């Protein structure tokens, strides 16, 4: 069995936005992973040069994109 492949859904300049969108995806039963290099929130300014990335399983990308659009966020794939 091959490992699940995660793909980029959207990047965020603010970690809290990414966490909000992740929680919405979680409630829609769509698995996602938040990748953020901001020193655990201690260095929030790092996200300006290295934005938080929200990743979803490749097979869930269309469903996730629809959910994200419904709550008023675009996706990087548009």
SEMARSE-146512 format. One record per residue: residue number from 0; x, y, z of N, C-alpha, C in turn. Coordinates in nm, 4 decimals, decimal comma, always signed. Atoms other than C-alpha are relative to their C-alpha. Layout:
BEGIN
pase pos NUM&n_c1 X&n_c2 Y&n_c3 Z&ca_c1 X&ca_c2 Y&ca_c3 Z&c_c1 X&c_c2 Y&c_c3 Z .
...
This chain:
BEGIN
pase pos 0&n_c1 +0,0851&n_c2 -0,1176&n_c3 +0,0000&ca_c1 +0,0000&ca_c2 +0,0000&ca_c3 +0,0000&c_c1 +0,0894&c_c2 +0,1236&c_c3 +0,0000 .
pase pos 1&n_c1 -0,0798&n_c2 -0,1228&n_c3 +0,0052&ca_c1 +0,1372&ca_c2 +0,3443&ca_c3 -0,0876&c_c1 -0,0465&c_c2 +0,0973&c_c3 +0,1079 .
pase pos 2&n_c1 +0,0394&n_c2 -0,0982&n_c3 -0,1018&ca_c1 +0,1414&ca_c2 +0,6248&ca_c3 +0,1687&c_c1 -0,0955&c_c2 +0,1032&c_c3 -0,0596 .
pase pos 3&n_c1 +0,0931&n_c2 -0,1039&n_c3 +0,0434&ca_c1 -0,1283&ca_c2 +0,8899&ca_c3 +0,1508&c_c1 +0,0782&c_c2 +0,1234&c_c3 -0,0404 .
pase pos 4&n_c1 -0,0680&n_c2 -0,1198&n_c3 +0,0474&ca_c1 -0,0148&ca_c2 +1,1873&ca_c3 -0,0508&c_c1 -0,0807&c_c2 +0,1239&c_c3 +0,0375 .
pase pos 5&n_c1 +0,0635&n_c2 -0,1260&n_c3 -0,0352&ca_c1 -0,0918&ca_c2 +1,5308&ca_c3 +0,0881&c_c1 +0,0444&c_c2 +0,1069&c_c3 -0,0990 .
pase pos 6&n_c1 -0,0269&n_c2 -0,1074&n_c3 +0,0956&ca_c1 -0,1140&ca_c2 +1,8311&ca_c3 -0,1444&c_c1 -0,0436&c_c2 +0,1328&c_c3 +0,0617 .
pase pos 7&n_c1 +0,0308&n_c2 -0,1333&n_c3 -0,0505&ca_c1 -0,1322&ca_c2 +2,2044&ca_c3 -0,0829&c_c1 -0,1418&c_c2 +0,0411&c_c3 -0,0370 .
pase pos 8&n_c1 +0,1323&n_c2 -0,0578&n_c3 +0,0233&ca_c1 -0,4811&ca_c2 +2,3449&ca_c3 -0,0436&c_c1 +0,0097&c_c2 +0,1518&c_c3 -0,0051 .
pase pos 9&n_c1 -0,0081&n_c2 -0,1463&n_c3 -0,0085&ca_c1 -0,3945&ca_c2 +2,7013&ca_c3 +0,0605&c_c1 +0,1115&c_c2 +0,0404&c_c3 +0,0943 .
pase pos 10&n_c1 -0,0969&n_c2 -0,0587&n_c3 -0,0931&ca_c1 -0,1293&ca_c2 +2,9181&ca_c3 +0,2236&c_c1 -0,0681&c_c2 +0,1151&c_c3 +0,0740 .
pase pos 11&n_c1 +0,0570&n_c2 -0,1045&n_c3 -0,0854&ca_c1 -0,2012&ca_c2 +3,1672&ca_c3 +0,5022&c_c1 +0,1109&c_c2 +0,0858&c_c3 +0,0572 .
pase pos 12&n_c1 -0,0940&n_c2 -0,0900&n_c3 -0,0640&ca_c1 -0,0145&ca_c2 +3,4731&ca_c3 +0,6242&c_c1 -0,0139&c_c2 +0,0008&c_c3 +0,1512 .
pase pos 13&n_c1 +0,0267&n_c2 +0,0034&n_c3 -0,1440&ca_c1 -0,1696&ca_c2 +3,4248&ca_c3 +0,9671&c_c1 -0,0375&c_c2 -0,1412&c_c3 +0,0421 .
pase pos 14&n_c1 +0,0238&n_c2 +0,1364&n_c3 -0,0473&ca_c1 -0,1594&ca_c2 +3,0961&ca_c3 +1,1541&c_c1 -0,1427&c_c2 -0,0191&c_c3 +0,0509 .
pase pos 15&n_c1 +0,1344&n_c2 +0,0171&n_c3 -0,0551&ca_c1 -0,4915&ca_c2 +3,1610&ca_c3 +1,3289&c_c1 -0,1046&c_c2 -0,0219&c_c3 -0,1084 .
pase pos 16&n_c1 +0,0915&n_c2 +0,0257&n_c3 +0,1113&ca_c1 -0,6692&ca_c2 +3,1738&ca_c3 +0,9918&c_c1 +0,0105&c_c2 -0,1450&c_c3 -0,0451 .
pase pos 17&n_c1 -0,0216&n_c2 +0,1392&n_c3 +0,0406&ca_c1 -0,5142&ca_c2 +2,8411&ca_c3 +0,8955&c_c1 -0,0625&c_c2 -0,0959&c_c3 +0,1008 .
pase pos 18&n_c1 +0,0584&n_c2 +0,0855&n_c3 -0,1033&ca_c1 -0,6206&ca_c2 +2,6891&ca_c3 +1,2278&c_c1 -0,1526&c_c2 +0,0013&c_c3 -0,0072 .
pase pos 19&n_c1 +0,1450&n_c2 -0,0091&n_c3 +0,0150&ca_c1 -0,9753&ca_c2 +2,8152&ca_c3 +1,1762&c_c1 -0,0474&c_c2 -0,0867&c_c3 -0,1166 .
pase pos 20&n_c1 +0,0398&n_c2 +0,0778&n_c3 +0,1179&ca_c1 -0,9983&ca_c2 +2,6655&ca_c3 +0,8267&c_c1 +0,0204&c_c2 -0,1494&c_c3 +0,0257 .
pase pos 21&n_c1 -0,0230&n_c2 +0,1406&n_c3 -0,0343&ca_c1 -0,8459&ca_c2 +2,3398&ca_c3 +0,9536&c_c1 -0,1131&c_c2 -0,0530&c_c3 +0,0869 .
pase pos 22&n_c1 +0,1093&n_c2 +0,0456&n_c3 -0,0869&ca_c1 -1,1155&ca_c2 +2,3199&ca_c3 +1,2221&c_c1 -0,1290&c_c2 -0,0207&c_c3 -0,0792 .
pase pos 23&n_c1 +0,1180&n_c2 +0,0174&n_c3 +0,0851&ca_c1 -1,3858&ca_c2 +2,3668&ca_c3 +0,9586&c_c1 +0,0128&c_c2 -0,1286&c_c3 -0,0815 .
pase pos 24&n_c1 -0,0215&n_c2 +0,1249&n_c3 +0,0744&ca_c1 -1,2329&ca_c2 +2,0880&ca_c3 +0,7482&c_c1 -0,0164&c_c2 -0,1212&c_c3 +0,0911 .
pase pos 25&n_c1 +0,0157&n_c2 +0,1090&n_c3 -0,0967&ca_c1 -1,2123&ca_c2 +1,8674&ca_c3 +1,0585&c_c1 -0,1476&c_c2 -0,0298&c_c3 +0,0241 .
pase pos 26&n_c1 +0,1427&n_c2 +0,0202&n_c3 -0,0263&ca_c1 -1,5831&ca_c2 +1,9218&ca_c3 +1,1241&c_c1 -0,0722&c_c2 -0,0585&c_c3 -0,1216 .
pase pos 27&n_c1 +0,0559&n_c2 +0,0587&n_c3 +0,1223&ca_c1 -1,6520&ca_c2 +1,8216&ca_c3 +0,7612&c_c1 +0,0593&c_c2 -0,1384&c_c3 -0,0265 .
pase pos 28&n_c1 -0,0630&n_c2 +0,1326&n_c3 +0,0097&ca_c1 -1,4542&ca_c2 +1,4977&ca_c3 +0,8215&c_c1 +0,1002&c_c2 -0,0084&c_c3 -0,1151 .
pase pos 29&n_c1 -0,1064&n_c2 -0,0029&n_c3 +0,1005&ca_c1 -1,1777&ca_c2 +1,6030&ca_c3 +0,5821&c_c1 +0,1321&c_c2 +0,0145&c_c3 +0,0747 .
pase pos 30&n_c1 -0,1295&n_c2 -0,0036&n_c3 -0,0670&ca_c1 -0,8303&ca_c2 +1,5206&ca_c3 +0,7101&c_c1 +0,0883&c_c2 +0,1079&c_c3 -0,0613 .
pase pos 31&n_c1 -0,0923&n_c2 -0,1024&n_c3 +0,0476&ca_c1 -0,5800&ca_c2 +1,8035&ca_c3 +0,6879&c_c1 +0,1180&c_c2 +0,0092&c_c3 +0,0956 .
pase pos 32&n_c1 -0,1213&n_c2 -0,0189&n_c3 -0,0786&ca_c1 -0,2339&ca_c2 +1,8918&ca_c3 +0,8114&c_c1 +0,0415&c_c2 +0,1457&c_c3 -0,0145 .
pase pos 33&n_c1 -0,0480&n_c2 -0,1381&n_c3 +0,0001&ca_c1 -0,1166&ca_c2 +2,2398&ca_c3 +0,9089&c_c1 +0,1509&c_c2 -0,0021&c_c3 +0,0160 .
pase pos 34&n_c1 -0,1459&n_c2 -0,0085&n_c3 -0,0036&ca_c1 +0,2497&ca_c2 +2,3054&ca_c3 +0,8329&c_c1 +0,0351&c_c2 +0,1474&c_c3 +0,0165 .
pase pos 35&n_c1 -0,0335&n_c2 -0,1396&n_c3 -0,0281&ca_c1 +0,3742&ca_c2 +2,6263&ca_c3 +0,9949&c_c1 +0,1336&c_c2 +0,0072&c_c3 +0,0718 .
pase pos 36&n_c1 -0,1299&n_c2 -0,0202&n_c3 -0,0641&ca_c1 +0,7222&ca_c2 +2,7436&ca_c3 +1,0854&c_c1 -0,0004&c_c2 +0,1380&c_c3 +0,0633 .
pase pos 37&n_c1 +0,0069&n_c2 -0,1279&n_c3 -0,0704&ca_c1 +0,6543&ca_c2 +3,0183&ca_c3 +1,3375&c_c1 +0,0444&c_c2 -0,0141&c_c3 +0,1450 .
pase pos 38&n_c1 -0,0536&n_c2 +0,0252&n_c3 -0,1352&ca_c1 +0,8402&ca_c2 +2,8835&ca_c3 +1,6416&c_c1 -0,1127&c_c2 -0,0262&c_c3 +0,0993 .
pase pos 39&n_c1 +0,1109&n_c2 +0,0335&n_c3 -0,0881&ca_c1 +0,5193&ca_c2 +2,7434&ca_c3 +1,7858&c_c1 -0,0885&c_c2 +0,1182&c_c3 +0,0336 .
pase pos 40&n_c1 +0,0805&n_c2 -0,1185&n_c3 -0,0230&ca_c1 +0,3477&ca_c2 +3,0805&ca_c3 +1,7578&c_c1 +0,0767&c_c2 +0,1136&c_c3 +0,0658 .
pase pos 41&n_c1 -0,0800&n_c2 -0,1022&n_c3 -0,0686&ca_c1 +0,6258&ca_c2 +3,2679&ca_c3 +1,9393&c_c1 +0,0564&c_c2 +0,1037&c_c3 -0,0969 .
pase pos 42&n_c1 -0,0545&n_c2 -0,0911&n_c3 +0,1019&ca_c1 +0,7552&ca_c2 +3,4251&ca_c3 +1,6164&c_c1 -0,0985&c_c2 +0,0113&c_c3 -0,1156 .
pase pos 43&n_c1 +0,1061&n_c2 -0,0087&n_c3 +0,1010&ca_c1 +0,4383&ca_c2 +3,5075&ca_c3 +1,4256&c_c1 +0,0465&c_c2 +0,0667&c_c3 -0,1289 .
pase pos 44&n_c1 -0,0510&n_c2 -0,0683&n_c3 +0,1180&ca_c1 +0,6334&ca_c2 +3,7309&ca_c3 +1,1861&c_c1 +0,0646&c_c2 -0,0920&c_c3 -0,1021 .
pase pos 45&n_c1 -0,0617&n_c2 +0,0941&n_c3 +0,0938&ca_c1 +0,7990&ca_c2 +3,4259&ca_c3 +1,0323&c_c1 -0,0956&c_c2 -0,0431&c_c3 -0,1100 .
pase pos 46&n_c1 +0,0946&n_c2 +0,0446&n_c3 +0,1018&ca_c1 +0,4788&ca_c2 +3,3437&ca_c3 +0,8462&c_c1 -0,0062&c_c2 +0,0942&c_c3 -0,1200 .
pase pos 47&n_c1 -0,0019&n_c2 -0,0902&n_c3 +0,1154&ca_c1 +0,5273&ca_c2 +3,6487&ca_c3 +0,6242&c_c1 +0,1004&c_c2 -0,0463&c_c3 -0,1042 .
pase pos 48&n_c1 -0,0980&n_c2 +0,0514&n_c3 +0,0951&ca_c1 +0,8362&ca_c2 +3,4933&ca_c3 +0,4683&c_c1 -0,0187&c_c2 -0,1487&c_c3 -0,0262 .
pase pos 49&n_c1 +0,0231&n_c2 +0,1436&n_c3 +0,0128&ca_c1 +0,7256&ca_c2 +3,1327&ca_c3 +0,5188&c_c1 -0,1439&c_c2 -0,0271&c_c3 +0,0457 .
pase pos 50&n_c1 +0,1398&n_c2 +0,0086&n_c3 -0,0425&ca_c1 +0,3432&ca_c2 +3,1195&ca_c3 +0,5189&c_c1 -0,0396&c_c2 -0,1390&c_c3 +0,0492 .
pase pos 51&n_c1 +0,0573&n_c2 +0,1262&n_c3 -0,0460&ca_c1 +0,1460&ca_c2 +2,8517&ca_c3 +0,7004&c_c1 -0,0656&c_c2 -0,0679&c_c3 -0,1198 .
pase pos 52&n_c1 +0,0556&n_c2 +0,0754&n_c3 +0,1126&ca_c1 +0,0429&ca_c2 +2,5775&ca_c3 +0,4580&c_c1 -0,0994&c_c2 -0,1027&c_c3 +0,0526 .
pase pos 53&n_c1 +0,1018&n_c2 +0,0983&n_c3 -0,0354&ca_c1 -0,2757&ca_c2 +2,3750&ca_c3 +0,4868&c_c1 -0,0031&c_c2 -0,1053&c_c3 -0,1106 .
pase pos 54&n_c1 -0,0110&n_c2 +0,1115&n_c3 +0,0938&ca_c1 -0,2419&ca_c2 +2,0351&ca_c3 +0,3237&c_c1 -0,1175&c_c2 -0,0958&c_c3 +0,0222 .
pase pos 55&n_c1 +0,1054&n_c2 +0,1009&n_c3 -0,0082&ca_c1 -0,5130&ca_c2 +1,7780&ca_c3 +0,2454&c_c1 +0,0397&c_c2 -0,1196&c_c3 -0,0851 .
pase pos 56&n_c1 -0,0270&n_c2 +0,1173&n_c3 +0,0832&ca_c1 -0,5127&ca_c2 +1,4282&ca_c3 +0,1016&c_c1 -0,0404&c_c2 +0,0294&c_c3 -0,1436 .
pase pos 57&n_c1 +0,0265&n_c2 -0,0256&n_c3 +0,1424&ca_c1 -0,4992&ca_c2 +1,4335&ca_c3 -0,2776&c_c1 -0,1449&c_c2 -0,0354&c_c3 -0,0365 .
pase pos 58&n_c1 +0,1355&n_c2 +0,0428&n_c3 +0,0371&ca_c1 -0,8299&ca_c2 +1,2446&ca_c3 -0,3016&c_c1 -0,1082&c_c2 +0,0901&c_c3 +0,0603 .
pase pos 59&n_c1 +0,0980&n_c2 -0,0897&n_c3 -0,0632&ca_c1 -1,0012&ca_c2 +1,5094&ca_c3 -0,0817&c_c1 +0,0097&c_c2 +0,1447&c_c3 -0,0489 .
pase pos 60&n_c1 -0,0279&n_c2 -0,1392&n_c3 +0,0375&ca_c1 -0,8754&ca_c2 +1,8209&ca_c3 -0,2631&c_c1 -0,1245&c_c2 +0,0737&c_c3 -0,0502 .
pase pos 61&n_c1 +0,1183&n_c2 -0,0690&n_c3 +0,0539&ca_c1 -1,1994&ca_c2 +1,9010&ca_c3 -0,4491&c_c1 -0,1027&c_c2 +0,0282&c_c3 +0,1090 .
pase pos 62&n_c1 +0,0960&n_c2 -0,0204&n_c3 -0,1101&ca_c1 -1,4230&ca_c2 +1,8512&ca_c3 -0,1445&c_c1 +0,0502&c_c2 +0,1072&c_c3 +0,0959 .
pase pos 63&n_c1 -0,0581&n_c2 -0,1000&n_c3 -0,0906&ca_c1 -1,1850&ca_c2 +2,0561&ca_c3 +0,0717&c_c1 -0,0087&c_c2 +0,1390&c_c3 -0,0613 .
pase pos 64&n_c1 +0,0067&n_c2 -0,1298&n_c3 +0,0674&ca_c1 -1,1706&ca_c2 +2,3360&ca_c3 -0,1857&c_c1 -0,1411&c_c2 +0,0565&c_c3 +0,0039 .
pase pos 65&n_c1 +0,1390&n_c2 -0,0455&n_c3 -0,0053&ca_c1 -1,5503&ca_c2 +2,3517&ca_c3 -0,1931&c_c1 -0,0354&c_c2 +0,0517&c_c3 +0,1393 .
pase pos 66&n_c1 +0,0271&n_c2 -0,0428&n_c3 -0,1376&ca_c1 -1,5721&ca_c2 +2,3741&ca_c3 +0,1865&c_c1 +0,0664&c_c2 +0,1344&c_c3 +0,0282 .
pase pos 67&n_c1 -0,0749&n_c2 -0,1236&n_c3 -0,0246&ca_c1 -1,3063&ca_c2 +2,6471&ca_c3 +0,1972&c_c1 -0,0645&c_c2 +0,1175&c_c3 -0,0733 .
pase pos 68&n_c1 +0,0679&n_c2 -0,1070&n_c3 +0,0740&ca_c1 -1,4823&ca_c2 +2,8507&ca_c3 -0,0714&c_c1 -0,1313&c_c2 +0,0389&c_c3 +0,0670 .
pase pos 69&n_c1 +0,1288&n_c2 -0,0279&n_c3 -0,0651&ca_c1 -1,8144&ca_c2 +2,8183&ca_c3 +0,1134&c_c1 +0,0143&c_c2 +0,0897&c_c3 +0,1226 .
pase pos 70&n_c1 -0,0185&n_c2 -0,0854&n_c3 -0,1186&ca_c1 -1,6660&ca_c2 +2,9894&ca_c3 +0,4209&c_c1 +0,0721&c_c2 +0,1301&c_c3 -0,0339 .
pase pos 71&n_c1 -0,0523&n_c2 -0,1287&n_c3 +0,0427&ca_c1 -1,5213&ca_c2 +3,2746&ca_c3 +0,2142&c_c1 +0,1493&c_c2 +0,0101&c_c3 -0,0203 .
pase pos 72&n_c1 -0,1428&n_c2 +0,0001&n_c3 +0,0294&ca_c1 -1,1593&ca_c2 +3,1713&ca_c3 +0,1648&c_c1 +0,0199&c_c2 -0,0596&c_c3 -0,1386 .
pase pos 73&n_c1 -0,0362&n_c2 +0,0596&n_c3 +0,1274&ca_c1 -1,0115&ca_c2 +3,1071&ca_c3 -0,1771&c_c1 +0,0987&c_c2 -0,1129&c_c3 +0,0229 .
pase pos 74&n_c1 -0,1020&n_c2 +0,1030&n_c3 -0,0082&ca_c1 -0,7718&ca_c2 +2,8252&ca_c3 -0,2522&c_c1 +0,1115&c_c2 +0,0345&c_c3 -0,0963 .
pase pos 75&n_c1 -0,1161&n_c2 -0,0322&n_c3 +0,0831&ca_c1 -0,4232&ca_c2 +2,8463&ca_c3 -0,4009&c_c1 -0,0083&c_c2 -0,0635&c_c3 -0,1381 .
pase pos 76&n_c1 +0,0105&n_c2 +0,0701&n_c3 +0,1263&ca_c1 -0,5281&ca_c2 +2,6146&ca_c3 -0,6822&c_c1 -0,0834&c_c2 +0,0775&c_c3 -0,1018 .
pase pos 77&n_c1 +0,0878&n_c2 -0,0741&n_c3 +0,0926&ca_c1 -0,7717&ca_c2 +2,8707&ca_c3 -0,8369&c_c1 +0,0781&c_c2 +0,0693&c_c3 -0,1076 .
